[in-house]
Amino acid sequence: MQIKNTLTVMAAIAVLMSCNGGTKTPAAASDTTKTNTVMENHAPGSFGYDMNFLQQKDSGLIVLKSSDGASQVIISPRYQAKVFTSSAEGPTGKSFGWVNYKAFDGPEDAHMNAYGGEDRLWLGPEGGVFSLYFKPGAKMEFEHWKTPAPIDTEPWRLDASDAASVSMSKDMNLQNYAGTQLQLKAARQVSLIGADAIASELGVTLNPGIKSVAFKTVNSITNSGTQAWDEKTGAPCMWNLDMFMPSEGCTIVIPYKNEAAGKVATTDYFGEIAKDRIRYSGGLLFFKADGKSRGKLGIPPARVKDMAGSYDAIGNVLTIVKYDIDPSGKYLNQEWRTDRAPFSGDAMNAYNDGPLADGKQMGPFYEIESVSPAAFLKPGATLTHQHSVFHFTGDKAALSAISEKTLGVSVEAIEKVFGK
C-alpha cells in the first residue's frame, strides 16, 4: 500500500531516525531559565529524566516555569522551535511530551528526522499539487519524499525571551510541486499560561486538588517574496503536531458539530480504523490512544470545533488542546496524490501509533494536530495560527468538571467508552 503521509513514513523509518549536530542557538536572555550542567537522577518518564537527556543534546534549551517551579515547559530553538515536553509537578512530575531518544544518535536521515516533541510546527501541504515535500514532477513515493530542512534539521533564530515566553523565527525559501518559489518567514512565540489565565481561557475553575501546566503557541507565516500566493501558484499552511505518551486507558475525545452536513471524519488514512477503536456519540468522537494500533483520522472544517483532548485513566491525566478554526477557510489536502481537489483537506487530525507489519515501531505515542487554512497572502502579508495545550492531573472529580466544561463529557464516561 502506498505510504500516504508523514506518520506512515515516521513509522517506516523508525530505526533510521537521527540527529544533525548543527549550530547552537544563541544564549537566552538572563531572565529566562536555562538548563544547567548538573545531572540529577530521575526516573524514566519524569520531566527531570527528559531534561537530563535533552540538555546533553542541546545546550541552548530554554525552560519556562511558574513562580513555584511546578509548571515547566522545555523549548528548543536549536530543534526547530519545538516544545519538547512539560510538567505540572516540576522535575519529578510526569513528562507529558513524547521524546524519540533514539533519533538523536546517528547521521542525518535523508527523508526526515523525528525527534518527537509535545508541539512542533510544520508547514504543509505534504502531498498534492502544491506539496512542499516533493520536487516538481517527482513521483509521490517515499524514495522522493523529503521534509524541508527548515522544519526538519535546521536551527531557528532566537529573537527574544523572558521568564514567560520565547520568540523564534526562520527565513525560508521553498519550492512547491507546482514550481512556485515561496519566500517566507515563519515565526513562533511560545508562552507559559498561568493558572488564572488557564481558568479564563477555558472557562473552568482550578481547585487546590488540581495540578496543571499549559502553554500557548502563536504561529505565523509571512509572504516575504514579491509574488502573491493564490489558488494557481499554491499556498502553504501551518501544521501543529502534538506527540503525547499513550496508555491502555487513554482515549482521545473530539467534539464535533453534530448538526452539520457531510461525513464526520475521514478514518481510512492507513486503512479503515477498526470499529472497536472508534466511537461516535452525541457530537463526540472517541478514539483509543494506546499506541498499539496505527490509525489516523481527520475532521473537516465544517464539522470540527476549536477544542479536542484526551484522558489517560491510568495516569489520571486530562489533556485539552485548543486551536484556531476557520469554518469557511480552504484547507489543503495533504495526501500523496495529485488527483484530488487541492483545497479539500482536514482542519484537525488525531493519530494513534502502532507496529508495522514487520513489528517495527517508532513510538508508541499518539498525536492531536491542528492545521491552518491555506495562506493566500500578498507580499508582506501574514497569517497567524494559535494552538494551545493544557494538562491537568489530580482530584478526579475536579478533572471531570474541567472535562465536562471543555469536552462535554466527564472523565468517568470517557473511561468507560473502551472499558475492559
N, C-alpha and C positions, 0 to 999 in steps of 0.2 A: 504493500500500500504506500502511495506517495506520502512523504512527510509534508504536513500542511502548514506548520508554523513553528515558531521558536521553541515552544515547550517540547515538541517532538524531538527537535534537534538536541535540546539540552539533555534529554534523557539518553538519546542515542550515542552521544559522545561523552558520557559521564566520565569514563576512565581517562579521557584526554584533557580534562579541564586544567587550566594552568594560569600562570601569572606573568605579567610583564613588570620587570623591575622598575623601569620608568624614572622620571624625575620627581623628586619630592615636592610637595606643595609648600608654599611659604608658611612660615610660622603664623599661628593665630595671634590675635590681639591679646594683650596681657590679662584682660579681664575675662577671657574665655578659658574654661578649664581644659588643660591639655593632659594627655596620658603621661604618667611618669615611667621611669625605668625600673621601679621596684616591683619585682614579681611576687605575687602572693598566691597561695594555694587556694583554689576554688573548685567546687565540684563541677563536673561536666554538666552542661545545661544551664548553668548560672550565668548571670551577666558578667561577673568577675572573670569567669573562665574565658568567655569570648573576648573580654577586654584584654586579658593577658595574651591571647593568641593574636588578636588584631594589631596590638601595639608592636609586636615583633615584625609585622608586615608593613606597617605604615607609621612612621614617627610623627606624622602630621595629623593624627586623629584629633578630632575636636569632640568634647563631651559637654553637652548642655545638661544642667542639673538644677533641681529645685533647691531652695534655701536649706532644706533639711537633708538633702542628699538622697532622698528616697527615689524620686523620679529622675531618671537619667536616660540620655539618648546619645548614641555614638554616630558621628558623621565623618565621612572621609572625602575631602576634595580630591585626594590622590586617586581614589577608586570611583571616578565618575560621579562625584557628589552624592554617593549613596548614603542613606540612613541604614547602617548595618544592623543595629538592634537597639532594644530599650529595656528598661526595668522599672517596676513600680516599687521595689524594695531594695534599692541600692545594689552593691556588688554581689550580695548573697542571694538576691532575688532571681526569679526565673528570667532567662533571656528570651524575649518574645520573637526575635527575628531568627531566620534560618541562615547559618553561615556555612558555606561549602568549603570546609577546611582543605580538602584535597585539591582544590582549584588553584592554590597559591604556590604549588611546589615544582612545576615543570616549565618547559619552554612555552612561549606564547602559542595558543592554538590558532589555526588558520581561519576558523569559522566563527567562534565566539569563545569568550572566557567568562564562565558563570561563577562569580564569586559569592553569589547569594545576596542577602540583604533584605531588611524589612521594608524598604521602599527604595526603588530606583526609578529613574526617568529614562525612558527610551523614546525614540521617535518612530513613527510609522508613516506609511503602511509598510508592512513586512513583505507582502506579496501583491499581486495585481499589476495593473498597467502603470502605476505610479510608485512601484516598490523602491525602497531605499536600500534593499539588501541584495539586489541582483543588478548586474550591469545591463545596459540596453542590449536586447536581443538574446541574452543568455537564457538557456532553458532553466525553468524553475525547478531545479533539483538540488539536493544537498551539496553536490560537488561544486556548484557555482554560488552557493549562499555564503554571505559574509556580513556579519554585524558591522556597521560603520565604526571605525576606530574611535571617534569622539565619544561614543556611548559604550564602548567595549573595553578599551585598554588605556586610552589617553587620560592624563590628569586634567582636572578642571582648575580654573583660576579661583583662588580665594579672594573675594572682593572686600568682604567686611565680616566682622564677627564681634559679638559681645556676649554677655552672660546668658542671654535669652535666645539669640538667633545667629544664623550663619548665612551669608550670601555668597553664591558661587556662580560662575558663568563659563561659557565655552563658545568660541567662534568656530563655525563650521562651514565648509564648502562641500556640499554633497551633490551627487548626480542621481536623478531618479531613472526608472526604467524607460521613461518616455524621452530621456536625453536632456531634460531640463537641469541646468545648474542652479542649485539652491544655495545662495549665500545667506546664512542666518546666524543669529546669536541666540543661544539658549541660556536662560538664567533660572536660578533656583534659590529660593530662600527657605530655610528650614527653621522653624521656631518652636520652642517648648511651649505647650499650653498649660497654664497653671490650673489649679483646682477650681477657682472661681470662674475662669474662662471656660473650663470643661462644662461646668453646670449650666452656664449661659448658652454656650454653643449648642448643646444637646437638649436643653430644657429639662435637666434632671437634677436630682438632689443627691449630693455625695455625703452619706452619713459617716460617722467615725469608724465604722466597721469596714470601709472600703479603701483599698489601696489603688492608686491609679497613676498612669503616665499617658501623655498624649503629645502629639506634635502635628504641626500644620506645614505642608509644603505649598508654596506659591511658585508655580512653574510658568515660564513664558518662553515664547519664541518670537523673534523679531526678524522681519524680512530686511536684511542689510544689503541686499543687492539692488539692481536697477530695474528688474523685471517683476511685474505683478504676478502673483500666484493665483491661478484660476482653474476652472474645470478642464481646460485644454492643456495647460502646462503641467498640471498636477500641483498638489499642495501637501505638505507634511501634517502630521498630527502629533500630539503629545500622548504619552502612554505611561501611566504609573502602575508599577507592578510590586505587590507586597508579598513576600515569602515568609510564611509562618510555620511553626512547629505543629505537626499533626498529632492525633492520638486516637485510640479506639473509640473514645467518647466524644470526638469533635465533630460538629455539624456546622456547615455554612448556612446562613439564613439570608435570603434575598427577597425583600418586599418588592412587589411589582404592581402595576396598575391593572387591577382585575377587570375593570370596565372597558379597557382599550381593546381595539380590534387587532387581529393578527396573532401569530404564534407568540407564546410567552418567551420561549428560549430556543436557541439552536443547541442541540445536545449531541451532535454527531461529529464533532471536530476530529476525534480519534476513533471513530466508530461509535455507535449509539451507546450512551451511558446505560448500564444495567438498571432495570426498573427497581431493584431493591436498594439502589443507592441514591435515588432522587424521588422527591415527593412534592406535590402541589396541594396547597390547602388555603382557601380563603385569601388569595392575594399574597401568599408566601411560598417561596420555593426553598426546599431543604435539600442539601447536597452533602453526602457523607464525606468527611475530610480526615480519613485515617491514614493516608499515604500508602495505601495498599492496592489501589486500582486506578490506572491512568484514565482520566476523563476531563474534558473541558466543555464548558457551556458559555453561551453569550446571550445577553439580553439586549434587544433592540431599543433605540432611544424612545420610541413611542410607548414602550412598556416599563422601562426602568425608572426607579425612584433614585433619590440622591443619597441613599444610605443602604449599606449592607453590613453583614457582620458574621460572627461565629461564636459558638460557645463550646468550650472544652470541659465536659463534665468531670473528667478525671483530674485535670489540673485546676478546675474551678476558675477558668479564665473566660471572661466575656470581652470580645473584641468588636469594636464598631469602626467602620470606615465610611467617611463622608466625603463627597466629591461633587464637582460641578457637573451639571447635565443641561444640555440644550435640546429639548424635545423636537424643535424644528431644525436642528442642525443637520448637516450632511456628514455622516460618519463613514470612514473609509473601510472598505472590505479588504481584509489582510490575508486572504487565502493565497496559496501558492499557485495561482492560475490567472489567466488573463481573459477568460470568457465570462466573467461575472461583472455586473454593474459595479463600477469602482466606488460609488458612494452609497453602498447598501450594507454597511458594516454594523457591528455591535457597539454599544456605548459603555458596557462593562462586561467583565468576564470573571469566571471562577474556575480554578483548576485543582484537581486532586492528583498528586503524583502516585506512581506505582511502577512495578517492574515491567521491563520489556519482555518479549517472548523468550529471550535468552537468559532472563533472570537478572540482568544488569539494571541498576537503578541509580540515578544521581542523588536523589533525596534519601529519605522521604521529606516532603514538605507539602503545603497547599498554598494557593495564591488567591487573593482578591485583587482585581485590577480595574482601573478606570481609564477611559480614553477621552480625549478632547475631540470636537468636530474638526474637520479639515480646516487648515488655516489659510483661508482665502485672503491673502494680505497684499496690499500695495507696498511699494518700497517705503521703509521706515515705520510701517505699522506693526503692532504687536498683538498677539493672542495670549491670554492668560488662562491657566487651568489650576484650580485649587483641589488639593487632595489631603485629607487629614486622617490620622489613625489614633484610636483611643483604646487603651487596655484597662480592664477593671478586674480585681480579684478581691476575695474576702467574703463577707457575710452573704449567704446565698439569697436570702430574702431581699436584701438590698440590691443584689445583682439582678434579680427578677424585676424589680421596679424599674431599673435602668433599661433592661431588655424590652419590657413592655412599652416603655415610652418611645424608644428608638426604633425597634424592630416590629413591635406589635404582637409580641408573644413572650411568655415567661420562659426562664431558663429550664424550669421543670418540664414544660411542654416540649421544648427543644430536645431535652434529654430523652424523652420518650419516643420521638419520631422514629429513630432507628434502634430502639431499645432491644436489649437481648431477650 
